[in-house]
Amino acid sequence: MCLAKWTQVTIQLQTGHTHSCHHPKTHKVPLKELDRNPSALHNTKFKKQRRKEMLNGARPKECDYCWNVEDSSDRFSDRVFKSQESWSLPHFDEITKLDWREDFNPRYVEVAFSNACNFKCSYCAPAYSTEWFQEIEKHGGYPTTDQFNDFKYNKFEDKMPIPVRDVNPYKDAFWKWWPDLYHDLHTFRITGGEPLLAPDTFKVLDYIIDHPNPNKNLQFAV
């Protein structure tokens, strides 16, 4: 059991990808799910199947990192630490009694509104930086072993970013979900790209000013 599958999420609105932990790969949010339910940015059918496995005492395959740590040593794995976070542990009883089909608003949300960025950090990639994207578009991918910076990789992973000025259905879904999500938030972290280059960042700030709540944490990854 890991509460992060319910209480925590990272959403890449520029690629339409989501996950609740940095160990499993992200997965694409199907647009058909968003048509019916904007909270599918977190509550995808794929993730609900993993929740079902956990509630039934099974070990989801994508969570092997933690199981391997626990099976090969006497150490606690990240699933224990994530479940003990202040935004997770208070909801343990509620979550263990939930039907796996039910939606759950995450308490810790990290979101990237776009990949707009003026930097080309060596550890980054086209999906997270427009400067990276433009360089790879012009010169091609760097000849690294994993080739994560090449467009071929991004296309294979279905992570080609939606251009900043294009209509973005994932972003539209986020703003439909936002008023309900905001009510339950513990921590909201804006990443990118560069958060301060995204107009949506200032839309968030305006909303917070109009709907103040001193018990919520706001963070920026710049």
Secondary structure, DSSP 4 states (H G I P E B T S, - for coil): --THHHHEEEEETTTTEEESSSSSPPEEPPHHHHHH-GGGGTS-HHHHHHHHHHHTT---GGGHHHHHHHHHSSS--HHHHHHTSTTTGGGHHHHHTS-TTS----SEEEEE-----S---TT--GGG-HHHHHHHHHH-----SS-TTSHHHHHHTT-PPPPTTS--HHHHHHHHHHHHHHHH-SEEEEESS-GGG-HHHHHHHHHHHHS--TT-EEEE--
